């Protein structure tokens, strides 16, 4: 089983999506009508002049009326043209809005329908033994098992490196020698050392859509692979697997939502992270009966304690869960109700099997390498010890923690009168050269 690794944690982060709207301005138009009335009474000698004047006036009036009608028609035509332009602009805006809406859908803005933060199952119709058996077979298929090994609130939050580790059952694509050469150049190697995984971008995007409903999947989310954009191919090499054979213990159906409680067959019941609650959406397609929706590791069930670990020099905290074992405590880092990493403090010359009482956890870069180390204060009921688990870069952007150093623990016990997280950190920072030599 490959070793779990996580990104460096310096602060707890949360994200929120904000929807905004706007009001359209309205335009008001006012108009005024004017009237003029003119009367005259003249002698008969002036009637002809009046008649001629009247005729001229009628002709002028008729001409003005015709001109006004022409102008009105032209105005109507202009208004129609303006209205047509406005309609076109409105249609264009509507298309833009439709595209934005489609884009949002493609980016998979899911609503939590599974009560993810809860530690219990939703209410629903209990699944039969046969239904549980069918779902168990589905989850244990190699192409689906990557979704079992990672926690996610909604499918777009899945750890895609876990999902695709080993290829997710997708057959290697046909790739030209030039693409392989480009991959080897990118990783700085001359030959392929382990089993080569070569996935076409189209196959990856099609796979994600069929398993989750996410369209236009962003290839860059597969950070564990090397993407050769010119050929739209993802390469990786593996020598092991993250496959976890699971047993479905119970399950419910609510409409087209399925929830099952599963545990890893090779894990000991009672071990931190044994149980998971996986939520699936029934599709009605016999070839692809379920899509993955969420995977909640029920870490609380077997945690001895939950500690809000301090981040030295800040007001930030990191949620940690502790679990005692026959070898010493296991420390899980929790983010968004997911186990991001588990640290196993173990000392070569000091037996920690009785030091399962975790008094304090703190994070601080104690050795000046820009990586956040973990400081633990442990007790067996009588004695107290400090264990420092240094962070090391596993590969770019990912770290792992050491199990601790017996020499450092003894050094701190000899020099720090009261073993608290702050006292230990301050002593190390004031004697950093000495610490680094240890």
Buried (B, 14 or more C-beta within 10 A) or exposed (E): EEEBBBEBBBEBEEEEEEEEEEEEEEEEEEEEEEEEEEEEEEEEEEEEEBEEEEEEEEEEEEEEEEEEEEEEEEEEEEEEEEEEEEEEEEEEEEEEEEEEEEEEEBEBEBEEBBBBEEEEBBEBEEBEEEBBEBBBEBBBEEBBBBBBBBBBBBBBBBBBBBBBBBBBEBEBBEBEEEBBEBBBEEEEEEEEEEBBBBBBBEBBBEBBBBBBBBEEBBBEBBBBBBBBEEBBBBBBBBEEBBBBEBBBEEBBBBEEBBBBBBBBEEBEEEBBBBBBBBBBBEBEEEEEBBBBBBBBBBBEEBBBBEBEBBBBEEEBBBBBBBBBBEBBBBBBBBBBBBBBBBBBBBBEEBEBEBBBBBBBBBBBBBBEEEBBBBBBBBBBEEEBBBBBBBBEBEEEEBBBBBBBBBEBBBBBBEEBEEBBBBBBBBBBBEBEEEBEEB
